[in-house]
Amino acid sequence: MRGFKGLSFLRSHFRVRFRRDAFDRRGYLAGSDLRRESELNAALADPEVKAVLALRGGVGASRFVGRANFELLRSQPKWLVGFSDITALHLESTRLSVASLHGPHVASLGRSDSRAERELLSVLRAPTARRDYALRVLATGAASGRLWGGNLAIVHDAAAAGRLVPPAQGILFLEDVGERPYRIDRMLTALIVGGHLSSVRGIVLGDFTDCRPGPDGITVEQVLEERLSQLGVPVATGMPAGHDTVNTPMVLGAPCKLEVAANQASLSLFPDSD
């Protein structure tokens, strides 16, 4: 039902195409890997398609993204829109230095308010307009670079699969849901020890939803500060993006500036735009 409500909203503003088997189910997956791969490849190859918006997140995109024809984005760039598991698609765009849009799925649009709908339309219609966000301080400093990232678990999985290629100088965005703090520690540690964050110039943290402490009482906020402060780069938290009620659309690949002072922090996307 949520998917149909989201589709109704999109149809009121755009021409929308979707395959009927997009609603298939195979256990915890949206149908077979072959079905989803062929659906994605068809959208990537269609010159009339300007944006590919995921119906939902869930799991399983990593099962076929290594075979999908993302090279088509070089000659026919188009927006890949979604979050959570769709981070796997965003990271493939990042490999090719093609921008994508971290934002709501069709299903999450179905349970969103008019503000979320307006924000998505605004970014799709004016993707390079400057946008500024007030954040909270975690580690001070200032940095500029290209925004990239998404769901921490998927970033970690991409590194394990050898498919993580960060920008030469990037501002990393991270969020997650339903992970115990010790698992957040484990994933961040693997990325740090493996050298996958060596090119990161700054970090922006979104929502870490339902990442509750275990019996030891260690919070996810404590883990994030302890693990990330050792990188010696500015770190800000409080970006309203991820699995909470507000999921602010952000252009991944956008040039941005992160400034974290002792008592305030800010992120500017397309900082040189009017």
C-alpha positions in Angstrom: 0.0 0.0 0.0 2.8 2.4 0.9 4.4 1.7 -2.5 1.2 2.6 -4.3 0.8 5.8 -2.4 4.4 6.8 -3.2 3.8 5.9 -6.9 0.7 8.1 -6.9 2.7 11.1 -5.7 5.4 10.5 -8.3 2.9 10.2 -11.1 1.4 13.6 -10.1 4.8 15.2 -11.1 6.6 12.8 -13.5 6.0 10.2 -16.1 6.5 6.9 -14.2 7.3 3.5 -15.5 7.6 0.3 -13.6 7.5 -3.4 -14.2 4.6 -5.4 -12.6 7.1 -8.0 -11.3 8.8 -5.2 -9.3 6.5 -6.3 -6.5 7.6 -9.9 -6.6 8.8 -11.6 -3.4 11.3 -14.4 -2.8 11.7 -14.8 0.9 13.4 -11.6 2.1 14.3 -10.5 -1.5 12.2 -8.6 -4.1 12.3 -11.6 -6.5 15.2 -13.3 -8.0 18.6 -11.7 -8.6 18.2 -12.1 -12.3 14.9 -10.3 -12.2 16.2 -7.3 -10.3 19.5 -7.2 -12.3 17.6 -7.2 -15.6 15.2 -4.5 -14.4 18.1 -2.3 -13.3 20.0 -2.8 -16.6 16.9 -2.0 -18.7 16.5 1.3 -16.8 20.2 2.2 -17.1 20.0 1.5 -20.8 16.8 3.4 -21.5 17.7 7.0 -22.8 14.2 8.2 -21.8 14.7 7.3 -18.1 16.1 10.2 -16.1 15.9 8.8 -12.6 15.7 5.3 -11.1 14.0 5.4 -7.8 14.0 2.2 -5.7 10.7 0.9 -4.4 12.3 0.0 -1.1 15.6 -0.9 0.6 15.5 -4.2 2.3 18.5 -6.5 1.4 20.1 -8.1 -1.6 21.3 -5.4 -3.9 24.9 -6.4 -3.3 24.1 -9.8 -4.8 23.9 -8.5 -8.4 25.5 -5.0 -8.5 28.8 -6.5 -9.5 27.2 -7.8 -12.7 25.0 -4.8 -13.5 26.0 -2.5 -16.4 26.8 0.7 -14.4 29.2 1.7 -17.2 26.2 3.0 -19.0 26.1 5.9 -16.5 29.2 7.3 -18.1 27.4 8.0 -21.4 23.9 8.3 -20.0 24.0 9.6 -16.5 20.8 9.5 -14.5 19.8 9.7 -10.9 19.9 6.6 -8.8 17.6 7.4 -5.8 17.3 5.5 -2.5 19.0 4.7 0.7 19.8 1.8 3.1 20.5 -1.3 0.9 20.5 1.0 -2.2 23.9 2.3 -0.9 25.3 -0.6 -3.0 24.1 1.3 -6.1 25.4 4.6 -4.8 28.8 3.1 -4.3 28.9 1.9 -7.9 28.1 5.4 -9.1 30.9 6.7 -6.8 33.3 4.3 -8.5 32.5 6.0 -11.8 32.5 9.5 -10.4 28.8 9.9 -11.3 26.5 11.7 -8.8 23.5 9.9 -7.3 20.8 10.8 -4.8 20.6 9.5 -1.3 17.0 9.9 -0.4 13.6 8.2 0.2 12.3 5.1 -1.6 8.9 5.0 -3.1 7.7 3.0 -0.1 9.0 5.6 2.4 7.4 8.4 0.4 4.2 6.6 1.0 4.5 7.2 4.7 6.1 10.6 4.5 4.6 14.0 4.9 4.4 16.9 2.4 7.7 18.3 3.6 9.6 15.1 2.4 7.8 15.2 -0.9 8.7 18.9 -1.4 12.4 18.3 -0.5 12.7 15.4 -3.0 11.1 17.5 -5.8 13.4 20.4 -5.0 16.5 18.4 -5.2 15.4 16.6 -8.4 14.5 19.9 -10.1 17.5 21.9 -8.8 20.2 19.3 -7.8 23.1 21.7 -7.9 21.5 24.4 -5.7 23.4 25.3 -2.6 22.1 23.6 0.6 23.3 24.3 4.1 22.8 22.1 7.2 23.5 22.9 10.9 25.0 19.9 12.6 26.5 19.0 16.0 30.2 18.8 16.9 32.1 15.6 17.3 35.7 16.4 16.2 36.8 19.9 15.1 38.3 21.0 11.9 37.4 22.0 8.3 37.5 20.1 5.0 36.2 20.2 1.5 35.6 17.3 -0.9 33.0 15.2 -2.7 30.2 13.7 -0.6 29.9 9.9 -0.6 28.8 7.0 1.5 25.4 5.9 2.9 24.6 2.9 5.1 27.6 1.8 7.1 26.9 -1.9 6.8 26.7 -1.7 3.0 29.9 0.4 2.9 31.6 -2.2 5.0 30.3 -5.0 2.7 31.5 -3.2 -0.4 35.0 -3.0 1.2 34.9 -6.7 1.9 33.9 -7.4 -1.7 36.7 -5.2 -3.1 34.3 -2.8 -4.7 34.8 0.2 -2.5 36.5 3.0 -4.4 36.2 6.3 -2.4 36.8 9.7 -4.0 40.4 10.9 -3.8 39.3 13.6 -1.3 35.9 12.8 0.1 33.5 13.8 2.8 32.0 10.5 4.1 28.4 10.3 5.1 27.3 7.3 7.3 24.0 6.1 8.8 22.7 2.8 10.0 19.8 1.0 11.7 19.3 -1.9 14.1 23.0 -2.5 14.8 24.4 -3.0 18.2 27.2 -0.6 19.1 29.8 -3.4 19.2 28.9 -4.2 15.6 29.3 -0.5 14.6 32.7 -0.7 16.3 33.6 -3.8 14.3 32.6 -2.4 11.0 34.3 1.0 11.5 37.4 -0.8 12.8 37.6 -3.0 9.7 37.3 0.1 7.4 40.0 1.9 9.4 42.5 -0.9 9.7 41.9 -1.9 6.0 42.9 1.6 4.9 39.5 2.3 3.3 39.1 5.6 5.0 42.6 6.9 4.3 41.4 9.4 1.7 38.5 10.7 3.9 38.9 14.4 4.7 35.8 14.7 6.9 32.8 12.7 8.2 29.1 13.5 8.5 27.0 11.2 10.6 23.3 10.8 10.0 20.8 8.8 12.1 21.9 5.6 13.8 18.4 4.3 14.5 17.6 1.6 17.0 21.3 1.0 17.6 20.7 0.3 21.3 23.3 -0.5 23.9 23.9 -4.0 25.1 24.3 -5.1 28.7 27.6 -3.3 28.8 25.8 0.1 28.4 28.1 1.4 25.7 26.2 3.7 23.4 26.5 4.0 19.7 27.4 7.7 20.2 30.4 6.7 22.3 31.6 4.2 19.7 31.3 6.7 16.9 33.3 9.3 18.7 36.0 6.9 19.9 36.5 5.2 16.6 36.3 8.2 14.3 38.1 10.9 16.4 41.3 9.0 15.8 41.2 9.7 12.1 42.3 13.4 12.7 39.5 14.8 10.4 36.5 16.9 11.3 33.5 14.9 12.3 29.9 16.3 12.6 26.8 14.5 13.7 23.1 15.2 13.5 22.5 15.1 9.7 18.7 14.4 9.4 19.1 11.5 7.0 18.8 7.7 7.3 16.1 5.5 8.8 14.4 8.0 11.1 11.3 10.0 10.3 13.1 12.7 8.3 15.3 11.5 5.5 16.8 14.6 3.9 17.8 14.1 0.2 21.5 14.6 -0.5 23.4 14.6 -3.7 26.2 12.1 -3.3 29.1 13.3 -5.5 28.3 16.9 -4.7 31.2 19.2 -3.8 30.8 20.2 -0.2 32.4 22.0 2.7 32.4 20.7 6.3 33.2 23.2 9.1 33.3 22.0 12.7 34.2 24.6 15.3 34.3 24.1 19.1 30.6 24.9 19.5 29.0 24.6 16.1 29.2 22.6 12.9 27.8 23.0 9.4 27.8 21.2 6.0 27.3 23.1 2.7 26.6 21.2 -0.5 27.6 23.0 -3.7 29.1 25.8 -1.5 30.0 28.0 -4.4 26.5 28.0 -5.9 24.3 31.1 -5.8 
